[in-house]
């Protein structure tokens, strides 16, 4: 039987790009179908008024992320070292310095917890936090971290999931150590260069039909046939694709236990960097939960702050409109930077809360406290359909590194399965090159 490719990859984020490259390295033919008009997934970029390319989505990485570091080196992309020092300074509405989270005992307790501990079964992060002997200030700071990084209310995220995910982020340095001068999207573009003939943009997938010998993928009016499909999009997006026949109940449940968070990202660009290094190391606000600001300057002449609004705060502010968000952020940054601070020359807001193809936050999060096996079930897949995303990575989930690792691991599993199929007695179906 003639097929369009050995493998169809759904999604051209870092997971899909990494998987497609690895599959080609395994000698397999590949087609990548991407819903957007560009590659990168949760990594996107825009140009400021001075022509500088800036990040609208995920952007940070560190030297303990080997896959990203190797790709950046191969692509000869310039890295900028951030001034983030691993802990945001907490400020009040009138900037009063507070202790950093390094002195917060709740982080040590979280890191020491065992995600499989029966005592944690059924506990949300909020439940666990309420039961801790700690100051209200420490609890507020921990809660703000949850809202800012996980982008969901603490009462819907199982505590075991927070612990398990945190354990997989194994960097000895800050994960926010570097960003790319030309934005993280430039790395996605570099990865896509060798795949260009195989990447079809503006091609959302609506239906996957599988049988014993092949899989048919429906994208618009187009149908394509392959030996295997890798669904390389976040779980919430993956479950929107109709599967025929329906997925087994356990796998369907594993797809259904995730929820996308909410995050809004605002870039403030200034003519020059005039603030102190203490401010550059990162700030949060104690009177609201999930609001952070980082210095993302590319030098004194390319000065900028990025402000993240995450979790319930993002939904609350979004409901009040973009003008409110911009005004509120400018007021807070103005109070932080001082009365003599100049107005930013660019204010660019990117609202991820209702993003059609990526979801609302940095990643999808398990919200079912009983879904201990959800990730394993998704990695296992069904028949000729596999799933991969940063959320499923054994290392650095939610980061670009995790997406690359997840894609390459899925590609290796698919290649092994197809090689075993080819080696089986009677294998004679025609492969496409």
C-alpha positions in Angstrom: 0.0 0.0 0.0 1.3 3.5 -0.9 1.5 5.9 2.0 2.3 9.6 2.2 4.9 9.0 4.9 6.1 6.6 7.5 5.2 9.0 10.3 2.9 12.0 10.5 3.8 14.4 13.3 1.0 16.6 14.6 2.4 19.9 15.9 5.5 21.9 15.1 6.4 23.0 18.5 9.7 22.0 20.0 8.4 18.5 20.7 7.2 17.9 17.1 10.3 19.5 15.6 12.7 17.4 17.7 10.7 14.2 17.0 10.6 14.9 13.2 14.3 15.5 13.1 15.0 12.3 15.1 12.7 10.2 12.9 14.5 11.4 9.8 17.8 10.5 11.4 16.3 7.0 11.9 15.7 6.8 8.1 12.0 7.3 8.2 9.9 9.7 6.0 8.0 12.3 7.9 5.2 14.9 7.4 4.7 17.6 10.1 1.2 19.2 10.3 1.1 22.5 12.1 -2.1 24.4 12.9 -0.4 27.8 13.0 1.2 29.7 10.2 4.5 29.4 12.0 6.5 26.8 14.0 7.4 27.1 17.7 4.2 26.2 19.6 4.3 28.0 22.9 7.4 29.9 21.7 6.5 33.0 19.7 8.1 36.3 18.9 7.4 39.9 17.8 9.5 42.9 16.8 9.7 46.0 18.9 9.8 49.5 17.4 13.6 49.4 17.2 13.5 46.2 15.1 14.6 43.9 17.9 13.0 40.4 18.0 11.5 39.6 21.4 9.8 36.7 23.0 6.1 36.5 23.5 6.1 33.0 25.0 8.6 30.6 26.5 12.2 31.9 26.3 14.5 30.8 29.2 17.0 27.9 29.5 20.2 27.1 31.3 23.5 25.4 31.0 22.1 22.3 32.7 19.8 21.7 29.8 22.0 19.8 27.4 19.6 19.4 24.4 18.9 23.1 24.2 22.5 24.1 24.7 23.6 21.8 21.9 21.0 23.1 19.5 21.8 26.7 20.3 25.5 26.0 19.7 24.9 24.2 16.4 22.6 27.0 15.2 25.3 29.6 16.3 22.6 31.7 18.1 23.7 34.4 20.6 22.8 33.8 24.2 22.0 36.6 26.7 22.7 35.9 30.4 19.7 37.1 32.4 20.1 39.0 35.7 17.7 36.6 37.4 19.4 35.3 40.5 17.1 32.4 41.3 14.7 34.2 43.6 12.5 37.2 43.0 12.6 40.0 45.5 9.1 40.5 47.0 7.7 44.0 47.2 4.6 45.6 48.5 2.5 48.1 46.7 5.0 50.7 47.9 8.3 48.9 47.1 9.5 47.5 50.5 12.0 44.7 50.2 11.0 41.3 51.6 12.9 38.1 52.1 13.5 35.9 49.1 12.1 32.4 48.8 15.5 31.0 49.6 14.7 31.6 53.3 11.2 30.1 52.9 11.0 26.7 54.7 8.1 25.6 52.5 10.3 25.0 49.5 12.5 22.6 51.5 9.5 20.7 52.7 8.1 20.4 49.2 11.5 19.2 47.9 11.7 16.6 50.7 8.2 15.2 50.1 7.6 11.9 48.3 4.9 12.2 45.6 3.9 8.6 46.3 3.4 9.2 50.0 -0.1 7.9 50.9 -0.5 10.8 53.3 -0.5 13.2 50.3 -3.2 11.3 48.4 -6.1 13.6 47.5 -4.4 16.8 48.8 -4.3 19.8 46.6 -1.5 22.3 46.9 -3.8 24.6 48.9 -4.7 21.7 51.3 -1.0 21.0 51.9 -0.2 24.7 52.4 -3.0 25.2 54.9 -1.6 22.3 57.0 1.9 23.7 57.2 3.3 25.4 60.2 4.7 28.6 58.6 4.2 32.3 58.6 1.5 33.9 56.5 4.2 35.7 54.6 5.9 32.4 53.7 2.6 30.9 52.6 1.7 33.9 50.5 5.1 33.8 48.8 4.7 30.0 48.1 1.2 30.5 46.7 2.4 33.3 44.4 5.1 30.9 43.0 2.4 28.3 42.3 0.1 30.9 40.6 3.0 32.4 38.7 4.6 29.2 37.4 1.7 26.8 37.2 -0.9 29.4 36.2 -3.8 27.6 38.0 -5.4 28.0 41.4 -3.6 26.1 44.1 -6.8 24.3 45.1 -7.1 22.4 41.8 -3.5 21.1 41.5 -2.7 17.9 43.3 0.3 18.4 45.6 1.9 15.2 44.5 2.0 16.5 40.9 3.8 19.7 42.0 6.4 17.6 43.9 6.8 15.1 41.0 7.2 17.8 38.4 9.6 19.8 40.6 11.9 16.7 41.0 12.3 16.5 37.3 13.7 20.0 37.1 17.2 19.0 38.0 19.3 22.1 37.2 21.9 23.2 39.7 21.6 26.7 38.3 18.6 28.9 37.7 16.4 27.6 34.8 16.1 31.3 33.8 19.9 31.6 33.3 19.8 32.5 29.6 17.6 33.7 26.8 18.3 34.1 23.1 19.1 37.5 21.5 16.9 36.8 18.6 14.2 35.1 20.7 13.6 31.4 21.3 11.5 31.4 18.1 14.8 31.7 16.2 15.8 28.3 17.6 12.6 26.8 16.4 13.2 28.3 13.0 16.7 26.8 12.9 15.3 23.4 13.8 12.7 23.7 11.1 15.2 24.5 8.3 16.0 20.9 7.5 12.3 20.0 7.8 10.9 22.7 5.6 9.9 20.4 2.7 8.1 18.2 5.2 6.3 20.9 7.3 2.8 21.9 6.3 1.7 25.1 8.1 -1.9 26.2 8.7 -2.9 22.6 8.7 -4.9 21.8 11.9 -5.7 18.1 12.4 -9.3 17.3 13.2 -9.5 13.5 13.0 -7.2 10.5 13.2 -8.5 7.1 11.9 -6.4 4.1 12.7 -6.6 0.4 11.7 -4.3 -2.5 11.9 -1.9 -1.5 9.1 -2.0 2.3 8.9 -3.4 5.6 10.1 -5.3 8.3 8.2 -5.0 11.9 9.3 -7.6 14.5 8.3 -6.5 18.1 8.0 -9.1 20.4 6.4 -10.1 18.8 3.1 -6.8 16.8 3.0 -6.3 13.2 4.1 -2.9 11.7 4.5 -1.9 8.1 5.3 1.1 6.9 7.4 2.3 3.9 9.3 2.3 5.8 12.5 1.2 9.2 14.0 2.8 11.2 16.8 0.5 13.7 18.4 3.1 16.2 19.6 0.7 18.8 21.1 -0.2 19.5 24.8 -2.7 17.1 26.3 -5.7 19.5 26.3 -5.2 20.2 22.6 -4.6 16.5 21.9 -8.0 15.5 23.3 -9.7 17.9 20.9 -8.7 15.6 18.0 -11.3 13.0 17.2 -10.1 9.5 17.3 -11.7 6.6 15.3 -12.2 4.1 16.8 -12.5 5.9 20.2 -9.5 5.7 22.4 -9.6 3.0 25.2 -11.2 4.3 28.3 -8.0 4.5 30.4 -6.2 6.5 27.7 -9.2 8.8 27.2 -9.3 9.4 30.9 -5.5 10.1 30.9 -6.1 12.8 28.2 -9.0 14.3 30.1 -7.2 14.9 33.5 -5.3 18.0 32.3 -6.1 21.7 32.3 -4.4 24.6 30.7 -3.4 27.5 32.9 -3.7 31.2 32.3 -0.8 33.6 31.7 -0.4 37.1 30.2 3.1 38.4 29.2 3.9 42.1 28.9 7.1 43.5 27.5 8.2 47.0 28.5 11.1 48.4 26.5 13.1 51.5 27.5 15.7 53.6 25.7 18.3 52.7 28.3 18.7 50.6 31.5 18.5 53.0 34.4 17.4 50.6 37.3 19.6 49.0 39.9 21.0 45.5 39.7 18.8 44.6 42.7 15.7 45.3 40.7 17.2 43.4 37.7 17.3 40.2 39.8 13.5 39.9 39.7 10.6 41.2 41.6 7.2 40.0 42.8 4.4 41.8 44.6 3.1 40.6 48.0 -0.4 42.1 47.6 -1.3 40.1 44.5 -0.5 36.4 43.8 1.2 35.5 40.5 2.7 38.8 39.4 6.4 38.8 38.5 8.8 41.1 36.6 12.3 40.2 35.2 15.0 42.2 33.5 15.4 40.9 29.9 17.7 43.7 28.6 20.1 42.8 25.9 22.5 45.4 27.1 22.2 48.9 28.4 21.0 50.1 24.9 18.4 47.4 24.6 16.7 47.7 28.0 13.5 45.8 28.8 11.4 44.3 31.5 9.1 41.4 31.0 6.1 41.1 33.3 4.2 37.8 33.9 0.7 37.7 35.2 -0.3 34.1 36.0 -3.1 32.0 37.4 -6.3 33.4 38.9 -4.8 37.0 38.6 -4.5 36.6 34.9 -8.1 35.6 34.5 -9.2 38.5 36.8 -7.2 41.1 35.0 -8.1 39.7 31.5 -11.8 40.2 32.4 -11.1 43.9 33.0 -9.5 44.3 29.6 -6.1 45.0 28.0 -6.2 48.7 28.8 -6.6 47.9 32.5 -3.7 45.4 32.4 -1.4 47.9 30.7 -2.3 50.7 33.0 -1.9 48.6 36.1 1.4 47.2 35.0 2.7 50.7 34.2 1.6 52.0 37.6 3.3 49.1 39.5 6.5 49.3 37.5 6.5 53.1 37.8 6.3 52.8 41.6 9.0 50.2 41.6 11.5 52.1 39.4 10.9 55.5 40.9 9.2 58.8 40.2 11.9 59.9 37.8 11.6 56.7 35.7 10.9 57.4 32.0 7.9 56.0 30.3 8.6 52.8 28.2 8.9 53.3 24.5 7.2 50.0 23.8 4.5 48.2 25.7 3.5 44.9 24.1 1.0 42.5 25.7 0.5 38.9 24.7 -2.5 37.1 26.3 -2.1 33.4 26.3 -5.3 32.7 28.3 -7.4 31.7 25.3 -4.7 30.7 22.8 -6.4 28.4 20.3 -3.6 25.9 19.7 -1.4 26.1 22.7 -3.6 26.5 25.8 -3.4 29.3 28.3 -0.2 28.8 30.2 3.3 27.5 30.0 2.0 24.0 30.1 -1.0 21.8 30.9 -1.3 20.6 34.4 -2.9 17.4 35.9 -5.9 18.4 38.0 -7.2 14.9 38.8 -5.6 13.8 42.2 -6.0 10.1 41.2 -4.2 10.4 37.8 -0.9 9.0 38.9 -0.5 7.0 35.7 -1.7 9.6 33.2 1.7 10.4 31.9 2.7 6.8 31.5 -0.5 5.9 29.7 0.0 8.8 27.2 3.6 7.9 26.6 2.5 4.3 25.8 -0.2 5.5 23.3 -2.4 3.1 21.5 -1.9 1.0 18.3 -0.3 3.3 15.8 -0.9 6.6 17.6 1.7 8.0 20.1 1.6 11.1 22.3 4.4 13.4 23.3 4.7 16.9 24.8 6.9 18.8 27.3 4.5 17.8 30.0 5.4 14.1 29.5 9.2 14.6 29.6 11.2 12.7 32.3 13.4 15.9 32.6 12.5 19.5 32.7 8.8 19.2 32.0 7.2 22.6 30.9 10.5 23.8 29.5 11.9 23.8 26.0 14.4 21.2 27.1 11.6 18.9 28.2 9.8 19.3 24.9 12.9 18.3 23.0 13.6 15.3 25.2 10.0 14.1 25.0 10.0 14.4 21.2 13.2 12.5 20.8 12.2 9.7 23.1 8.8 9.3 21.3 10.7 9.2 18.0 13.0 6.4 19.2 10.0 4.4 20.4 8.2 4.8 17.1 11.4 3.9 15.1 11.8 0.8 17.2 8.2 -0.3 16.6 8.4 0.2 12.9 11.8 -1.6 12.7 10.3 -4.5 14.6 7.3 -4.5 12.2 9.6 -4.6 9.2 11.6 -7.5 10.6 8.4 -9.5 11.3 7.7 -12.5 9.0 5.5 -11.4 6.0 6.3 -7.7 6.3 5.9 -6.4 2.8 3.9 -3.2 2.8 5.6 -0.5 0.8 7.4 2.3 2.7 7.6 5.8 1.4 10.8 7.6 0.9 
